[in-house]
Amino acid sequence: MPEEIHAQGLVESGSVVDLGHDAPLEGAGASAVDVLAGSDHLENIGADDAVHVSEEIDEVGITGEVTVVSPPRRPTIEVGSSIDVSSLSSEVAAFLREFDARAPNPHPEQFFWSFNGPLVPFGDFWVPNDCSPYLSRLSAGHSDFTKGFKLSIGLGGPMMSLLGSVLAAMDESSLEDVTKTQILAWRSVIQDLMDVGFDLGFMMERLRQMAQCVFGKRLTDEIKALQHQIALLQDSLAKLTAYQDAMMSTGEVVPRSERGGSFLDSLLD
């Protein structure tokens, strides 16, 4: 009696990358100013950009006494986005060039943070009392970064307050949501303050390191996602291979590798 075998086909899977040019900095839960001073989600990778490994079933009638082997059940595999190394490398290089370029700060102090406290002394300058703690955190462990200030003491106070507003903005931003745009804005303030004699080179270096961290974190996340995808595909491949071996072990079905022959040729050969 003829019996019918259903053979499953595996379609190719692909992956795409969607790296936003203003992607948030990701990392630990520490704030940005802390860094300057001193995963279950893989189960649902690529909700929008996912490529689904689907199943296609071809029905083939085979004459003869053949033991039917039930195919293994395979879950649909969602393949998330993978990273384009050359694209990321170009993005990193372009961002670091922009970071190192001279770009005057166009923003007022209130763009970053607003202080409302009364003025209190901080070194030779007067700053809002709610600004002073941020400046103290910055100066801790460093020499007096104000000693080279080139302008008058009266002008130094507002500049110190501007620096404090940047530090406050950093303190309110975690490494998980800081953007490259914010880092570039902070960098511009620090550059301007260095131009008038504030010794903030150490702060620029740490800020640059923070900017690089975003790309390293993104790479780590992509590697984990790819490893998860590979594990799923390897499991699917192992099951399909075992199913193929089980079919071939009956000794009744012999695949032909030659191309161009008709189905009848294969049947009667």
Legacy VTK file of the C-alpha trace (Angstrom):
# vtk DataFile Version 3.0
C-alpha trace
ASCII
DATASET POLYDATA
POINTS 269 float
0.000 0.000 0.000
1.455 3.375 -0.893
1.952 5.773 1.899
2.615 9.501 1.799
5.562 11.245 3.401
5.580 14.930 4.217
9.078 16.395 4.029
9.742 19.733 5.585
11.829 22.376 3.801
13.994 24.881 5.563
14.036 28.378 4.107
17.040 30.624 4.436
17.120 33.124 7.225
18.686 36.605 7.027
19.295 39.510 9.321
19.298 43.261 9.067
20.716 46.040 11.213
19.077 49.237 12.304
21.550 51.378 14.210
20.081 54.756 15.025
22.500 57.645 14.701
21.375 59.057 17.992
21.113 55.828 19.897
21.242 56.150 23.685
24.356 55.279 25.611
23.789 51.983 27.374
25.479 50.475 30.329
25.245 50.160 34.070
22.787 52.154 36.116
25.354 54.734 37.218
24.867 58.365 36.247
27.140 60.051 33.735
28.666 62.311 36.343
29.545 59.282 38.489
31.564 57.884 35.602
33.326 61.207 35.071
34.177 61.435 38.777
35.457 58.144 39.284
19.499 39.327 29.410
15.995 38.241 29.192
15.194 40.557 26.310
16.934 38.157 23.945
13.828 36.017 23.928
12.032 38.658 21.895
14.778 39.943 19.644
13.901 42.065 16.599
10.180 42.598 17.016
10.052 44.863 13.966
13.128 43.907 11.969
12.963 40.191 12.650
13.331 37.641 9.900
11.223 34.582 10.582
12.572 31.172 9.713
9.448 29.578 8.334
8.538 26.089 7.326
7.368 24.945 3.912
5.905 21.514 3.403
6.223 19.711 0.073
4.030 16.722 -0.369
5.688 13.903 -2.279
4.017 10.577 -3.003
6.422 7.601 -2.914
5.445 4.129 -4.065
6.684 1.269 -1.927
6.662 -0.036 1.594
8.309 2.791 3.496
8.345 3.319 7.226
7.079 6.840 7.866
9.246 8.828 10.284
7.470 11.677 12.008
9.360 14.958 11.529
10.494 16.831 14.633
8.504 19.844 15.649
10.490 23.017 15.187
9.496 26.352 16.652
9.542 29.406 14.436
12.874 31.115 15.034
12.969 34.877 15.203
16.303 36.191 14.040
17.082 39.654 15.358
19.211 42.355 13.798
22.913 41.773 13.383
25.567 44.438 13.247
27.429 45.682 10.202
30.992 45.918 11.497
32.212 48.241 8.744
29.225 50.539 9.243
29.768 50.708 13.000
33.481 51.321 12.529
32.703 54.265 10.250
30.141 55.582 12.731
32.637 55.426 15.597
35.327 57.192 13.573
32.911 59.923 12.441
31.649 60.545 15.967
35.127 60.752 17.476
36.166 63.214 14.763
33.168 65.347 15.661
33.951 65.029 19.360
37.553 66.175 18.857
36.558 69.112 16.633
36.222 72.599 18.118
32.558 73.535 18.564
31.619 76.563 20.739
28.694 76.077 23.098
25.545 77.855 21.810
23.374 77.090 24.842
22.656 79.129 27.990
23.075 77.606 31.424
19.340 76.893 31.732
19.522 74.575 28.728
21.389 72.096 30.904
20.082 72.833 34.404
18.673 75.724 36.439
19.991 76.641 39.881
17.863 78.821 42.146
19.797 78.970 45.404
21.531 82.025 46.898
25.156 82.666 46.016
27.822 81.076 48.181
31.620 81.150 47.853
33.379 78.367 46.006
37.080 79.088 46.025
37.508 82.560 44.574
34.093 82.527 42.926
30.461 82.895 43.896
28.053 80.218 42.732
24.473 79.167 43.653
24.468 77.027 46.771
22.670 74.189 44.929
25.468 74.250 42.343
28.301 73.977 44.858
27.914 70.219 45.611
28.433 69.308 41.949
31.583 71.407 41.713
32.868 69.856 44.934
32.384 66.363 43.506
34.282 67.344 40.382
37.196 68.892 42.253
37.529 66.006 44.719
40.713 64.113 43.973
41.927 66.730 41.487
44.079 69.801 41.875
42.437 73.229 41.748
41.181 73.327 38.157
40.355 77.061 38.455
43.841 78.386 39.217
44.645 79.132 35.574
41.485 81.166 34.967
42.357 84.065 32.666
39.389 86.406 33.155
38.065 88.443 36.087
36.642 86.836 39.219
33.259 88.386 38.433
33.077 86.517 35.135
34.304 83.298 36.702
31.217 82.814 38.873
28.729 82.483 35.975
31.147 80.193 34.160
31.461 77.976 37.203
27.679 77.914 37.443
27.499 76.855 33.779
29.906 74.022 34.521
27.774 73.034 37.501
24.662 72.940 35.304
26.401 70.487 32.968
27.400 68.327 35.927
23.809 68.405 37.218
22.514 67.332 33.802
25.012 64.482 33.810
23.916 63.453 37.278
20.307 63.219 36.102
21.267 61.129 33.056
22.067 57.454 33.399
24.428 55.650 31.082
21.379 53.864 29.684
19.742 56.965 28.247
22.532 59.465 27.538
22.680 60.346 23.861
25.584 61.313 21.659
23.955 64.717 21.158
24.111 65.354 24.896
27.745 64.294 25.075
28.654 66.682 22.257
26.819 69.548 23.999
28.630 68.867 27.270
31.921 68.659 25.410
31.383 72.130 23.928
30.941 73.677 27.384
34.103 72.019 28.654
36.034 73.209 25.593
34.891 76.794 26.182
35.892 76.662 29.851
39.299 75.239 28.958
39.785 78.147 26.543
39.505 80.628 29.445
41.949 78.745 31.634
39.998 76.100 33.539
42.068 72.925 33.736
39.443 70.393 32.649
41.502 68.174 30.384
40.827 65.204 32.664
37.106 65.766 32.225
37.401 65.830 28.436
39.290 62.542 28.472
36.696 60.837 30.649
33.881 62.207 28.512
35.568 60.807 25.415
35.846 57.425 27.104
32.143 57.554 27.917
31.375 58.279 24.277
33.321 55.178 23.272
31.457 53.064 25.823
28.214 53.342 23.886
29.698 51.541 20.917
31.298 48.865 23.066
27.980 48.229 24.805
26.154 48.025 21.510
28.695 45.513 20.257
28.253 43.414 23.386
24.476 43.413 22.976
24.736 42.447 19.309
27.164 39.618 20.094
24.782 38.232 22.707
21.886 38.464 20.261
23.834 36.664 17.545
24.940 33.950 19.952
21.310 33.402 20.895
20.304 33.202 17.233
23.088 30.745 16.443
22.046 28.497 19.321
18.468 28.417 18.028
19.553 27.675 14.475
21.994 24.971 15.577
19.223 23.266 17.531
16.920 23.412 14.512
19.671 22.082 12.244
20.389 19.188 14.599
16.716 18.183 14.643
16.405 18.373 10.865
19.594 16.368 10.395
18.338 13.705 12.779
15.049 13.570 10.891
16.884 13.218 7.579
19.015 10.397 8.998
15.896 8.648 10.279
14.290 8.840 6.844
17.398 7.496 5.131
17.769 4.662 7.644
14.710 2.935 6.166
16.832 2.008 3.167
13.956 2.680 0.805
14.525 6.316 -0.054
17.715 7.160 -1.904
18.230 10.842 -2.751
19.599 11.721 -6.165
22.079 14.563 -6.366
21.999 14.904 -10.135
20.206 17.946 -11.478
18.099 18.096 -14.606
16.431 14.707 -14.371
12.662 14.443 -14.263
10.717 13.116 -11.324
9.795 10.072 -13.412
13.486 9.391 -14.105
14.143 9.417 -10.377
11.133 7.231 -9.682
11.993 4.534 -12.223
15.767 4.581 -11.785
LINES 2 271
38 0 1 2 3 4 5 6 7 8 9 10 11 12 13 14 15 16 17 18 19 20 21 22 23 24 25 26 27 28 29 30 31 32 33 34 35 36 37
231 38 39 40 41 42 43 44 45 46 47 48 49 50 51 52 53 54 55 56 57 58 59 60 61 62 63 64 65 66 67 68 69 70 71 72 73 74 75 76 77 78 79 80 81 82 83 84 85 86 87 88 89 90 91 92 93 94 95 96 97 98 99 100 101 102 103 104 105 106 107 108 109 110 111 112 113 114 115 116 117 118 119 120 121 122 123 124 125 126 127 128 129 130 131 132 133 134 135 136 137 138 139 140 141 142 143 144 145 146 147 148 149 150 151 152 153 154 155 156 157 158 159 160 161 162 163 164 165 166 167 168 169 170 171 172 173 174 175 176 177 178 179 180 181 182 183 184 185 186 187 188 189 190 191 192 193 194 195 196 197 198 199 200 201 202 203 204 205 206 207 208 209 210 211 212 213 214 215 216 217 218 219 220 221 222 223 224 225 226 227 228 229 230 231 232 233 234 235 236 237 238 239 240 241 242 243 244 245 246 247 248 249 250 251 252 253 254 255 256 257 258 259 260 261 262 263 264 265 266 267 268
